Amino acid sequence: MIEIRFHGRGGQGTVVASKILADTISKEGKYVQAYPEFGVERRGAPVFAFIRIDSKPIYDKSRIYNPDHVVVVDPTLIEAIDVTEGLKEGGYIIVNSEKKPEKLEFPDKFKVATINATEIAVKHKLGTLAAPIVNTAIVGAVVKILRLAKIESVLEAVREGVPIKPEDNAAAAKEAYEKS
Amino acid sequence: MKKVIMGNHALSYGAMLGRAQVISAYPITPQTQVVELLSEMCADKTLDAKFIKVESEHSAMAACIGASLAGARTFTATSSQGLTLMHELLHWASGGRLPVVMGNINRAMAPGWSIWSDQNDSLSQRDTGWIQFYCCSNQEVLDTVIQAFKVSEKLLIPSMVVLDAFSLSHTYEVVDVPEQEKVDEYLPPFKPKIKITPDEPHAFGGLTSPDHYFELRYKLQKEMEKAPALIEETGKEFEKMFGRYLGLVDEYCCDDADIILITSGTMGSTARVAAEQLRQEGIKAGNLRIKAFRPFPFETVRKIVKGAEKIAVVDRNISYGHHGMFYEEVKSALYGYNDSLPVFGFIAGLGGRDITPATFKEVTNLALKKKKPEEEIIWIGVKR
């Protein structure tokens, strides 16, 4: 079983990212469970989304406290909260950032990867310049870094799962996948 | 077709595949997506149903009652404060013998204001004459809505399909959405013998003298008594067509278990993980998840726990001044049959406090340490 926690801010599509990742995993015949933070979301406030992936049915319905990996959709959160809370040793911290992984300060027991999802989203005109929608690029990167699925499954899930601009979103996911 | 959907949408798909004809509902957190999707389905004709907008849950149930009386298959969904506002009309639906099917998202009752899960909302509707199913996965939610229409229409008793706030309502899981043609084969159209239409006027629910009222209640109970066998029969029929059995309970490793956890809802799924882990640690644990709370499957429970040395019932609810409501039923099931079997009653997870595999390990260890329970309620995880 793989457990992943997503950190984002309300309105950035973090929950949708976990849903598209769930769709991607499901397309490969695996079992998946994805859930948002249990509560009320506010635009701009820190939000969480969680996902469990397994080759067997998933019966555990409790919350995830010790994720194998974390994904940081909004890099400003690194200053605001401890994104590594409960993270297992050797787990990945995947950050949406223009910086190189070694420029981010995290304890050595974790692996760090970065993807400039904001730049990719802007390039493909997803969302606005002030508030780009980065979730499809994030999914592309996460799938590649954690070797969760084939790119074809990602593209299929993105095309089916986004409300608008399916081709632009698919292109963003593909670019992020290839750059990761 | 396999789809990744949230528990709330599993209810909507169940109502759609069940070809509900009239839907009346009022949105409330954490049920809102059930109604959103159904209203979209009605608007774009994916579902050929009349969606009646109302100003409260009381009116939603009233509209369902009227539509059901006119012979329509009706569906609604609510949660917590909404369900309890419906309370008066829940009696009207069952007393009127109207097979309304409703989804209820378990959410703790206010105050303190809460949007998180516990079972006190639906369990406090225990005596309204509704069948109650507690589900543990989105697949089970979807399948149970379809089965509930079948059971309800056969017995003319309404059904409630219950799921936990967030840990099911907002959780996405892979669900096998059955084909419409197959569901149509399983669930034929609702054709009540008696209905009220402008062409066939009847009075309904009028003044009933002591000469007749008693018999109406007797008949409701007699039909309710048929429900356990009918749930099993329709569950087997469902399994034949769709490959998934829908029973009164769901048991895991109870055959040779020394200690059996008795659970319900999503925590009943987590308990299975705990039982598996306990077995790896050398403790012979089993999990008996109760799905049908009304009618309560007394005989089934008696049969399954027969060989166990201890029972640990975990309740996500409380009857104030008494104890956990599943605990109460289990003790009542065993009374006169298996009086020497120690039954421990635990209360956990009120107001959405998480219930994890560790919770069940703690429960098991506590029960194994004592010969018999020293108190009616053992609180798990409460800050004192």
Interface residues (C-beta under 8 A of the other chain):
Chain A: S18 K19 A22 D23 S26 Y31 V32 Q33 A34 Y35 P36 F38 G39 V40 I58 Y59 D60 K61 S62 R63
Chain B: K2 K3 V4 T29 I115 W116 C136 D164 A165 F166 S167 L168 H170 T171 Y172 E173 V174 T266 M267 S269 T270 R272 V273 G352 D354 I355 T356 P357 T359
